[in-house]
């Protein structure tokens, strides 16, 4: 309930059972070693089986269920085993677990969603008995195992057999219980049956549950940092995909930031004397980044505002001249596509950087710093760098992109050239094939030379001597077909 409330903002309501529960939940039995525990569990299973009362044995892992399976085989107790190895028969096995004399071994999570029905004879024997061989780290799963018995007011019973070798008790509270057992003089094969011990086990489970909760909460807090950034990026990406978005205004805004950045890179700052401006460096940067040839002296003795206005005008004129060749809708579409081609790879790289940052951030705890706070600060810096990179790179790409517009005559010539290359390749392939066929001819006693003339290209003089191009004479073709039509 605490986790649902603090993390998801949801309330938890406890709903009572439809019919009062008659199941008897007995205290845990705690043994010194795992061997003693399993021996006692098998004796109890034989007791249930001999009187016909069905029993469901819950284990914490497939490995433990196989151990119980081997012991029951040795004792010649007929049983079914249910774990991930035979999941196809899961429903059938769990459905029959309530029949008289049935013994079923299952992992704690197996068979959920299938009701175990019992008949009147089994009710008179005490109903389905649940025998847990180990406490799970979560009380919820133990309760789910108990809950397989006593459905809809049916009789039943449940009990857990534990040992001090179990993971849960070994890590939490095992020594305390061992001291109690030693003081009481518990001998081999004997157990402790006490509410105090059962409560100690539940406290150990609560500790583990709290650890898992804190771990999940910590992961969520880290993920929330990336999630806020993810929402910001995808909100802008959705704007770019919206046909109504004013991308022209966005490009102008980014261009202004780009020019300020460019002037800053040239080490020209507000408050400096105009004579100290490195206009040579500014001119070199403009040539290097924007491929614009400009005389650096053009910028001499100008204020920063004037420099910004001059470079803005220069870039806008070149950009508008280039884009004016496109239709308005076509222009917006190209701008959107180019912007996305900048944004997507930059965002992917940023996610990799965030993963690298998260990997080593925990080490800052050794420096008496909160890793989560450090992660939030560093990831914010990375994100601001990302936003700036996207803006600057988008301006550069949009400014440098060139369109190759061809006239109808140029397009026709390009098609003709492609046709010639294709026909030449086909002719060469045919010639090679003929040559290979000649080499492997079975009815030839010796190799025969293959002769043939190479087909002239379409724009070459026709070999018939007419003086016309081959394509207008002997190479004249009919209607165009296929890809080149």
Helices and strands as residue ranges (DSSP letters): H 2-8, E 24-25, E 29-31, H 34-51, E 55-59, H 62-74, E 80-82, G 84-89, H 90-95, G 96-98, E 103-107, H 120-124, E 128-132, H 139-146, G 151-153, E 156-163, H 167-171, H 174-184, E 192-193, H 195-241, H 247-265, G 274-276, H 279-290, G 296-299, H 304-323, H 328-361, G 362-367, H 371-400, H 408-439, G 470-472, G 482-484
